[in-house]
């Protein structure tokens, strides 16, 4: 049995590998976030025990499907609030079963299949545990591609296929002094000083960008494909409508949903939000950067 600790966006969690079938080799993207041990007095945000022999004692009632980047995970819940989540990949292969407390502070995971399936299952279980255990702490796990310039992070939002990675790639190519912080699942949180910050994470989609970095958020940029380039500020309602679909959220969990909505409300009051109707070209990158980086 081995316990390994990780620290992401200021939150520490532990993974207990209870058998010889699994190890930290399954989540090499987490290596930049690995720590030797929690700091004195640190309370773990969650613990996850990985044990292939784990089997739920009973099955909960079906709640629905959690959409995670096009992969649907079946969600069940028992009367005491315990969640059971069957995680499947794009090929509809069942990669694992996760059972966790209703507040996502503790979970047990049984993996299944080959390395590819186990890697997918463990990473997705960790994203779920992280997103919902940190939600009460002014923290969001967001679907976004984020670049950094002059010490601030600029977050591109939009549904899959909109061109988030394409647009940040144009910043990297044409906007001097820009670097990529994360390309799929950065962490956003309001820290104790009241500043909205974005952090790199172990989860970055198809782009291997697993950086332990952070920056104050300079702006959110909602992308919309168009035959022209135009950028306009969003009002409060428009900004909320842009941010909420980009967050990992379970609407049927009223407690967590309330926390997420409250955090979004705070962020909107602190960070500019823009709608960028654009082409995938150099002019679009220059327009958004010159508007947002003021």
N, C-alpha and C positions, 0 to 999 in steps of 0.2 A: 504494500500500500504506500502510495506516494502523494504528498500534497504539494502543489505548485501554486504560487501566488502571482497575480498580475495586478497592475495599477493602470487604469484607463480614465483619463479626464479627472483625476483626483480621487477616484473610487477604487478600492482594493477588493478583489474577490479571490476565492481559492477554489482550485479544482483538485478533487481527490480521485486519483486513479486506483481503483480497488482491485484490479486484476492485471494479469500480464498481457492481455489482449490489446490494451490501449496505453498510450503515453502522450506526452507533449509533442511528439513527432507529428501527431495528427493536426496540430494547430501551429505550424511554424510561423504563420503570419502574426502570432501573438508574441513572438520572441522579443521584439523591441519594448514590450510592455511588462516583461517578466521582472520580478523583484525577488530578492533573497527571502525576505520575510516582511510582514506588516510592521509599520512603525509602532512604537510603544503607544498603547491607548487607542489604536485604530480599530474600529469596528468594521468587520467585513460587510460589504453591501449584499453579498450572497455567497453561498458555497454550493458547489455542484459535485456530486459523487457519480463517477462514471463506473458502472458495474454491469457487465453484460448478463449477469445472472439475475439482475433485478426484474421482478415481475409485480405489477400492481395487484393488490389483494382483491380489489373489486373495480368494476368499470363505472365511470361516471356517466352522467347524462350528456348527450351531444348538444353543444352550443352552436357550433358553426365552423366555418373555415377561416383560417388566418392567411391572408395573401402576403407572401414574402417574396417579392420580386418575381412574380409569376408562378411560384410554387405554393400550392395550397396545403396547409397543415390542418389536420382535423383537431378540433378543440373539444374537450369533454371536461365536466366539472362534477365533483361529488358534493354531497350536502354540506360538508364542513368547509367548502370553499377550495379544496385541493384541485389543482388543474392537472389534466392529463392531455398531452399534446403529441399526436402522431406526426412526425416530420417526414415529408416526402420530397424528393427532388423533382427536376423538370421531366424526368422520365417516369414519374409516378412510382418510383421505387421507395418503399418504406425504409428510411435510413435509421430511425431510432424511435423510442418512446421516452418522453420526458414527463415525469410526475413532480410537481412542485407545490409548495405552499401557496395560498392565495395571494400573499404579498411578494412572492418570488424571492424570498430570502433564503430558501433552501430547496434543492432539487436532487432527484435521482434520475440517472440516464442510462438506458441500455441501448448500445449501438448494434448495428446490424450490417452485414455485407462486407465488401472489400474496402480497401483504403479510401477510394474515391467516395464511397457512400458514407463511411465513418467520418471522414473529413467534413463532408457537407453537413451531416447530422450534428456533430459536435459544435461546429461553428454557428449553425443556426440556433441550436439550443442556447449557446452562450449569448447570442444577440438578443433572444427573447428574455432570458434571465436579466441581462444587463438593462435593456430598455425599460422593463417594467419594475424592476427593483429600484432604479434610480429616479423614476418618474416623480415620486413625492419630494424630490430634492432639486426642483427647478431644472430638470435635465431632460433632454430629448435625444433620441437616436433618429437621425434624419436621413432620408434618401436624397442625396445631393452630391454634386461634384464641386469641390471648393479649392480655390486658388488663393495664394497669399501675395500681397504686394505692399511694400512700405509698412510692413508689420501688421497689416490687417487682413482678415479673411473675407473673401467674397464668394457667396454661396449661390450656385446655380440650381434652380428647382424646376420641376416639370415631370410629367409622366414618362415612363420608359419609352425611349425612341424619339423623344423631343429634340435631343441633341445636347444634353448637358455636358457630356465628356467632349464632344466636338467643340463646344464653345470655350470650355476651359483650355482645351488644346490650342485654340486660336490665341488665347491670352498668352500661353506659354511661348508660342511662336512669334507673336508680334508685339507683345507688351513687355518691355525690358524690366528686369528685376522681379519677374513672377515665378513662383514655384507652386507645385501641386501638393496640397496637404492631404487630400483623400478624394477618391473618385466615386464613392458610392454610399458609404454609411459613416459620416463623421458624427461626432457627439457635440451637441450644443448645450450649454448650461449657463445659468446666471450665477456668478460666483458671489461670495460674501460681500465683495465691494460694490455689488450692484451692476457689474459689467457683464454683458452678454458675450461669451467667448465660444469659439469653435475649436475642437480638438481632433487630431488624427485618431484612428482606431485600428483594431486588428481586422476590420471588415471593410474591404474596398472593392467588392465586385470582381470584375474580370481584370481590373488593373492592379498589379501588385504594388500598391502604394500604402505601406503599413508604417507610418511615421508617428513617432511619439512627439508631436509638436502641438502648439496652440497659438491662438491669436485672437484679439478682440474682433468681433464681426463688423466689417465695414458696411455691408449691404447684403440683402437678399435680392436675387434676380430671377424672376419667374419668366421662363422662356416659352415663347410661342412661335412656331414656324410661320413665316410670311414671305411674300415676294418683295419685301422691302425691309429697311432697318429703321425702327422707331422705338424710343424708350420713354416711358411715362411713369411718374410716381403712382403708387397704389394708395388708396385711402385705407382706413382701418379695417373695414369689412372685406375689401379686396385682399388686403395683406393676410388676414386671418384665413380666408378661403384658399390662399396660396400655400400657407405654411402647414395647415392641418393635414391635408392629404399627403404631405411629404414626411409625416411623422409615423413612427411605429406606434400603433394604437389598437386597442381592443375596445370598441365602442360598447360592448355588452358589459364590460367591467366599469361600472359607474365611478368607483373610487379613483381608479387610474386615469380614466378619461377626464375626470374633473381636474386632476393635477396637470395633465398635459395641456388642456385648454387654458388653464390659469397661467402656465408658463409661456404659452404662445402670446397671451394677452400682454404679459410683461415685456416680452421681446419686441413686440410691435411698437411699444412706446419708447423703445430705446434704439432701434435699428431701422434705417430707411429700407423701404421695399419698393422694387421697381418691376414693371412689366416690360420685357424686351421682346418685341415682335421683330423677327430677324431672319436673315439669310445666313448660311454657314460660311461667312467670309470674313476677311480682314477688317472691313469697315464696321461690321457688327461688333467685333472685339474692341476696336478703338472707340466706338460710340459708348459701349457699356463701361469701359474702363475710365474714359474721360468724364462720364457722368457720375460714376460711383466713387471714384478715387479723388475726392475733393478735400 
